[in-house]
Amino acid sequence: MLAALTLASLSVLVWTSDLCPSACRCDHDPFTVVCQEGGLTQIPDLPPDTVKLFVAYNKIQEVPWSELQNLEVLDLTENQLNDSVDLFLVYPPVKKLSKLFLRRNNIEFIPQNAFLGFPALTHLDLSENQIKSLEYGTLSGLHKLEILNLNFNYIFRIEPLTFLGKYSLTEISLSHNYLGRIDGRMFIECQAVKKLVLSRNRISDVDSSSFTGVRELQHLDLSDNFLVTVPSGALRELRELKWVYLQKNNLTSLQEDCFSTLSSLVHLDLSYNTLTDLSEGSLRGLSSLRELDLSANNILSLPSQIFSDLTNMESLDLYKNRLQSLPLDVFSQLKNLRELQLEANQISDVQVGVFDSLSKLKELQLSNNHIQELDHALFAELKSLQTLYLESNSLKHLPETLFHKMSNLKEIHLDNNHIRSLHPSVFEGLGDLHSLSLSDNQLTSLHPDQFRDLVSLKELRLNGNQIRNLSSDLFMNLRHLTVLDLISNRISELSPDVFRGLSRLKELKLSNNELHDISSNSFSPLQNLRELLLKNNSLDDLHPQLFNGLSKLTELDLEENELDHLQPHVFQGLLNLQKLSLRSNQLRALKNGTLEPLMNLKVVYLSDNLWDCTCTEILYISGWVNIHGDKLGDRPTCFLSASSSPFSEETPLSEVALSLQDVCGAAAAKCLFPAELLILLSVCLAALSSV
């Protein structure tokens, strides 16, 4: 037994090493040869037991079929077979070949009986060629063919009976061609076809006999054509259909009973048409439908009973239409609906009760409408709702009990409204809420108990408001919060306990406020903070212990403040800081050792400060820049102060400016010359050399 195994192993070794063509990769299980992108002009000599050959992306012009009798899979994608006169002259037949890939070979014409030499073929890929038509007899002999891919060609004509006798064919793909109509005899005797893709053609007419012969069809794609009406006559006999795609046509209306026989349909896509009117019975009979997409149309109104037969529907998309209101009973039969998209309509008023039947709804999208007011009971029956989108409306206030019966809510999006105040208990009972967004409203204050019940909250976005003060207990219960965004408010100071309890916070964004004072202990509870943004405030001093305990901080932005100095130990403990911005302050120099604690710093921004070339303390930052120049994210400039300038008052400041890297380095402080004189001389020489 051991000897047999050893011999088998040795034979595999010989197969994979000695017999494998150069520039190819071989695998013995099963015997496979891969020679892709090797610049080959011909198929190399193969090991005798090769069953799979992948020679895509080469320059092969001829195929020696007689030498490929054992092949089961052959991939000739993107070669140069377009001029090969013997491509389809196959003798003797390659009886074992089941999969043939001829994609991207510039093939323009396929003669009759072209595939007689491939009696076992089940998968044929002719996509991305230049084929213009299919003749009767082109597919003769392919009695076992299951999948035919002709996507991305130039086919404008398929002769009747071309697919005659293809009893095993299950999938035909003709996407991205130039077909204008479907002949009634095209698919005769294709009773096994389950999937037919005709998208991205020029089909404008589908008559009642177009799909005769494919009555077992389950997947029909007619998207991106020129249809002006639903081909209801052709669809009537396709009772096994499950997926129908009619998006991106020119449909303007849905006639009565146009889908009434499709009781097995689960997905219907009618998006991106020009539908304006839907008749009461246009969706009648679709009792199995799960997903309906009517987005990106021009629908003005919905008949109150249009969805009455869709009792199993789970997703309804009405995004980007022109709806102004919703009939009270329009969703009354959609008891299994999970997702409802009403975004980007013109809805201004939502009646109480319109959502009452949607007890299983998990996501409701009402963004980008004209809603000004919400009744306190509007969402009372949406007990399963997890995500609610209300951003970009005209809401000015929220009723106190609006969310009180929605204990499963995970996300609330209220951005870009006109909300001026919040009732202290408006978020009461939302213990499972993970994300709350109130950005770009008009809030000026927040009650200390505003977020008391949001014990699972992870993201809180309050940016773009007019909040002035943050009470000490405001965030106390938000122990799972990881993101707090307060950018673009009017906050002027931070109390010592304002962030108490936020031990899991990773991102704190305070840019574009009016901060002038931050207590030394304000950030001390934030042991897991990674990102701290303080850009564009009015800070002129930082307490030396301000960042104590922030050992995990990786980004600190102090840009556009009024800092004219930094305490030498202010960055002590920031061992993991990678990005620091001090740009656009009033710094003239840095004390020795200021940046030394930042062992993992990768980029620092120092430009647009008042770095003073003549100040002895400039030597530290200049020396640091010279040593760590690869970490500079900008080009900081050092200026000669007017009081010590040897130039006339008429000399523009820019003409006596130096890059910080050009100023005398820190090591020069040890030279025999007085430091002030040495700096002044270097500045003068640099300035004169540019004259």
Secondary structure, 3 states (H helix, E strand, C coil): CHHHHHHHHHHHHHHHHCCCCCCCEEEECCEEEECCCCCCCCCCCCCCCCCEEECCCCCCCCCCHHHCCCCCEEECCCCCCCCCCCCCCCCCCCCCCCEEECCCCCCCCCCCCCCCCCCCCCEEECCCCCCCEECCCCCCCCCCCCEEECCCCCCCEECCCCCCCCCCCCEEECCCCCCCECCCCCCCCCCCCCEEECCCCCCCECCCCCCCCCCCCCEEECCCCCCCCCCHHHHCCCCCCCEEECCCCCCCEECCCCCCCCCCCCEEECCCCCCCEECCCCCCCCCCCCEEECCCCCCCCCCCCCCCCCCCCCEEECCCCCCCCCCCCCCCCCCCCCEEECCCCCCCCCCCCCCCCCCCCCEEECCCCCCCCCCCCCCCCCCCCCEEECCCCCCCCCCCCCCCCCCCCCEEECCCCCCCCCCCCCCCCCCCCCEEECCCCCCCCCCCCCCCCCCCCCEEECCCCCCCCCCCCCCCCCCCCCEEECCCCCCCEECCCCCCCCCCCCEEECCCCCCCEECCCCCCCCCCCCEEECCCCCCCCCCCCCCCCCCCCCEEECCCCCCCCCCCCCCCCCCCCCEEECCCCCCCCCCCCCCCCCCCCCEEECCCCCCECCCCCHHHHHHHHHHCHHHECCCCEEECCHHHCCCCCCCCHHHHEEEHHHCCCHHHHHCCCCHHHHHHHHHHHHHHHCC
